[in-house]
Amino acid sequence: MVKATIFDDRLLGSSSGLGSTTGNNSFQMNSIPIETQIRLAISNLFKDCIMTKTHHYNNEDFGVFGIYKARITTLTTNGEKFIVAFVENDTHQIGTQKLLSSLKWSNFQARETFDMRKEFNGIDLQPQSYSSETTSSLLKDKIQLVKKTKQGYIYRTENLPIKIELLFTNENDFYASTGTILSAIDIFSTIISFGN
């Protein structure tokens, strides 16, 4: 088992001041960048999990990424659930542990695996708690299907600069055409990335 110091270089010292919805269902933004607000809302949803760097990705076309993962305990019986944060230009060693709130990820995933050893690169990750209850209005933002592909469905949010993909895990998968960011995360076949 890899032992490492947990780094706590949080994106913000406090989670107060996050955007809130106004009467017309648009988000009232403040001086905190929206990407930071989204990261903190997701971090709060997962109770600021301890993430462990399990892989390092270096590709000429896509760049350098640290891949951080955490096992998640849920009430469902299919596979092991886990979350993934892709951090650009990350130079920490494999086995480094950081709080989810401290990672400036560009891509976040909620996934499922039946091969923990391979998925976690042989690192023994202990399960951490998760509750799909949230007070964040950001995660309650509506999503709308914009494209179906062979791999899954692609959604855009009503008010936020993110793209959500729900991947098929078998050929019979079918997803709703509308929902919320939170309902998409709860499926655990989810990729969230910034940009339109």
N, C-alpha and C positions, 0 to 999 in steps of 0.2 A: 504494500500500500504506500502511495506517495504521501509524504507529509510536507506541508508548506504553510507559510505564514499567510493569513488572510489579509489582503490589502483592502483598506476602506477609504478609498479616495472618491467619495461620493460626488455625483454630478452637482448636487446642491446640498447645503447644510440643512435645509428644511424642505419638507414637501408641501408647505403651505403656499398659497398664492397660485395654485394650479388653475387653469382656465375653467370657466363654468359656462353652462348653457344660458342663453338669454331666451326671452319669450319666443323669438322666431327660430329657435333651434340651431342658431349658429354659435360658434364658440367665441367668448369674449377673451381675447388674448391680453396678456400683460407683458412685462419685460422679459419673462422667461421664454426662450425659444420653444416653439411648438414641438420640435423633435425631443427636447429634454422633457417636456411635459408628458409626452407619450411614453418615453422610457420609464419615467417615474411611476406613471399609472400602472404599467405592466409590472414593474418591480414590486409595487404595493400589492398587486393581485397575487403575486407569487411569494408574498411575505419576505421579500428581499433575500431570496435564496442565496446560498453560497454556491458560486459557480466555479468549476474546475476546468482549467485549460487541458483539453484532451488531445487536441491536434493542432498542427501548424500548417497553414496552406500558403504556398508560394507559387503563383502562376504568372507568367509574363503578361498575359492578356488581362487578368483580373486583379492582380496585385497580391499583397501579403496580408494574411488574416490570421488572427488567433481564434480558435474555435473553443468556446467555453460551454460546458454542459452541466446540467443538474438533473438527478432523478426526482420524479414527482410522484407523490402518493395520491391516487384518486380512488373513487368508489367503483370504477368500472373494472371489468375482469380481463379485457383484451390486453395483451402485451404489457411491457413496461413503458410508462409515460416518462418523457423527459423534455426539457427545454434547452434551446441552443441559442447562443448569442455569437454572431460573427463580428469581430472587432478588427477594424482596419489598422495596418501598420503596428500590430501588437508584437512586442519583442520579448515578452515574458516566457519563461521555460514551461514546458509541459509539466502539469502538476500544480502550477500556480493556482491559488484560490483567491477569488475576489467576490465581493457582494455584487449581486445583479445591478443594484442602483449605481455602482461605480463604473460600470461598463458602458462606453459610448459606442453601442452596437449600431451597425448599419442594416443588419438583417437579424430578425428574431424568429425562432421557430418553436412550435409546440408539436412534438412528434411522439411516435410510438415505435418500439423495437421488440423483436423476439430474440435478438442476439446482443445481450448487454456487453459481453466481453469485447466483441468487435466494435460496437458503437462507442464504448467508453475507453477504447484503446488499452484494455486490460486494467484500468484504474477502478478500484472499488469505490463507487459513489453510493453514499447512504441516501435513502429516500428522504425527501423533505415535504412538508405539508403544503397544501394548496386548497384554496376555497374559491369557487366561482362567484362568490358574492363580492361586489365591489361598490364603492360609493363614487367612483370616478365617472363623471359624465363623459369623459373622453372615450372610455371603453364601451359606452352605451350608444356611441355614434352609429347611425344606420349604415349598412353596406348594401350595395346593389351589384348583381352579376353583370359583368360587361363582356365576358368572353368564356367560351368553353373550349378546352384543348384536350388532347389525348391524355395528358397528365392530370388534369383536374379543371377547376373553375377559378376564374380570376375576377376579383371584386374591387370596386372603388368605394371609398367612404364618402359620406355626404359632405363632411366639413373638414377633413384632415388630409394632409399630403402623404398618404400611405396607400400601398397596394397590398391586397391580401390574396393569397392563393390557397385554395383547399385542394390538396393532392388526393388522387384516388389511391386506395390501398388494395382494392380488388376491382374487377370489371363490373360489378353490380352497384358500385357506389353512386349515389345520387345526392346532391346537395340542393338546398332551397335557393331561390333566386334573390332573396333578401334576408336580412338578419342584422346582427350587431357585431362589432369587433369582438366583444366578449363571447358571443355564441360561436363565432368562428374559432377562437382560441380553444374553447371547450371541446372541439372535435379532435384535437391533437393530431391533425394532418395539415398543419397550418404554417404558412410562411408569411411574415410581415416584413415589408421593406419600404423605405422612404422613397418618395418621388411620385409623380403622377404618371 
